[in-house]
Every structure is written in C-alpha cells, then in structure tokens.
Amino acid sequence: MSSRDGIGTEIPDGKGRTGLDRVGRDLHGNPRVRITNVELLASDWFVLRKTTFDYLGADGEWSVQTRETYDRGDGATILLYDRGARTVLLVRQFRFPAYVNGHPTGYLDELPAGLLDEDNAEDAIRREAAEETGLQIGEVENLYELYMSPGSVTERIHYFAAPYVSQSGGAIAGLAHEGEETELVEYDIDEAVAAIGTTILDGKTALMLYWAKLRGPFASD
C-alpha cells in the first residue's frame, strides 16, 4: 500500500488509518531542521515514510536531505530474574529477519517483549510477559527508555525488570492465532552473560544482561 493510491492518506488503510503522510510535518523543536515533505511509502501493517527536510549544517549552509523511517510504534521489554537461584528467564522464538540475514536457524533467545499498541508501557509488558511466558508477574521496576535503531526505526523501547520464581525451562507459550510460539529458556546469569555474541544475539537482551550484572539484581555478586 502506498500514498500513490491514496491508501493511508485520504483512504483508510487496512487498519483504518488516514493522514499517515502528515506525521512529522509539525515538528519545530530543532531550528536547524525544516520539514518540507512527507511521502507515505507503505502502510500494510507498520508504516514506512520518506521525509524531505532542509538541514542547517555546522558550516552555516542549508542542505536538502531525505530519510526513510519505519514506524512500528513503541515497545516494552522485561528482564525476569530470580536472585536466589541466580537465573534469568528468556524466550526462544523464530525471527525471520534474523534468519534471512545470516542466522542459521532464526531462533533467538530473548527477553519477553512486544509493542505497546494502545496500552501504557507497564500494562503492555505485563500483557506480553503473560502471553510469552504464561507467568503473571508482580511488581515491576521501570528502568529507562531507549531508541534501539535511531538511524531508520522510530521505535522507543521501555525497559523493565521484575522477579520471578525459577522453574524448569522448555514450556511452550505464545499466541497461536498470531503465529507466535515461544519456548521458555532459563539461564544462569553468568552463563547468559558469557553467551552474549554466541547463542544470545538479541541486542536488547544483551543490554539488559549487562545491566543485571553491573547495576541490577546481580551487581553485588
């Protein structure tokens, strides 16, 4: 779907959205950036835009620049840890983008995560944790928000942590009607950190494992 046929601009797209080509036109926070045009390239499930803007460089000269941005909404993720057992709970699931970009199987071990949709960040991560692990989590700690791929993806991820009770891994969870199948995988925290770059290849997961050791529940080890 593209703006050439009006879908997503004047005509509702598959999710009932219009005006997707207007996002960003009202940005005025940076006086060195003047938005001149926003073109909707696709709005099948997420939204791809091409934005043209004038940019004032450090040399005092204005230049015309373009950027393509992929808007999938914001997300949330959570580190589930058992301090006493010294374990963290990850989910193993198939990721086609990793598979098509060199991963031998496409199965990655990751933190539970998902999009906010219409929820606030805490409600969203409680929902995602329940869907992906089958666990109802208790009190959560809100850590920080980070842009994970700011060169092209608008998504901002909210990071949380919460305790859980250690259990044997291998259980299958996920929402079948969304094509989601997750396997629970428990790691000893030291083994998890050591696995970064080998069997743990997801960026947000690596980040939170280091947080757990440096500033989080296992920092005093």
RACOR-V142412 format. One record per backbone hydrogen bond with DSSP energy under -1.0 kcal/mol. NH is the residue of the N-H (numbers start at 1). CO is the residue of the C=O. E is the energy in kcal/mol with one decimal. If there is no record, write none. Layout:
nh-><NH;NH>
co-><CO;CO>
e-><E;E>
This chain:
nh-><3;5;8;9;11;13;16;19;20;22;25;27;33;34;36;37;39;41;42;47;48;49;50;51;52;53;54;55;56;57;60;63;65;67;69;70;71;75;76;77;78;79;81;82;86;87;88;89;90;91;92;93;95;99;100;103;108;110;114;116;119;124;125;126;127;128;129;130;131;132;133;134;141;143;146;152;153;154;157;158;159;160;161;162;164;170;173;174;178;179;180;182;183;184;185;187;189;192;193;194;195;196;197;198;200;206;207;208;209;210;211;212;213;214;215;216;218;219;221>
co-><40;2;11;6;6;17;13;9;8;19;22;24;30;54;52;52;50;48;48;71;42;69;39;67;37;65;34;63;32;61;57;55;53;51;49;152;47;156;114;158;112;160;162;87;82;82;187;80;185;110;183;108;106;95;96;98;93;91;76;74;116;120;121;122;123;124;125;126;127;128;129;130;161;159;157;149;149;70;146;75;144;77;141;79;81;184;182;131;175;176;175;173;92;171;90;88;86;188;189;190;191;193;200;195;195;202;203;204;205;206;207;208;209;210;211;211;212;216;218>
e-><-2.3;-1.3;-4.0;-1.5;-2.9;-1.7;-2.2;-2.4;-2.7;-1.8;-1.6;-1.4;-2.0;-2.3;-2.7;-1.8;-3.0;-2.5;-1.6;-2.5;-2.6;-2.4;-2.8;-3.0;-2.9;-2.8;-2.7;-3.1;-2.5;-2.8;-2.0;-2.1;-3.0;-2.2;-2.2;-3.0;-3.6;-2.0;-2.5;-2.5;-1.8;-2.1;-1.8;-2.7;-1.4;-1.7;-2.3;-2.2;-3.1;-3.0;-3.0;-1.9;-3.4;-2.1;-2.9;-2.6;-2.5;-2.7;-2.1;-2.7;-2.3;-2.5;-2.3;-2.0;-2.2;-2.7;-2.5;-2.0;-2.3;-2.9;-2.1;-1.5;-3.2;-2.8;-2.3;-1.7;-2.7;-2.1;-3.0;-2.4;-3.1;-1.9;-1.5;-2.4;-1.9;-3.1;-3.2;-2.2;-1.2;-2.0;-2.5;-2.1;-2.1;-2.7;-2.9;-2.4;-2.5;-2.7;-2.3;-2.1;-1.2;-1.2;-2.9;-2.4;-2.4;-2.2;-2.4;-1.9;-2.2;-2.1;-1.9;-2.5;-1.5;-2.6;-3.0;-2.3;-2.0;-1.7;-1.4>
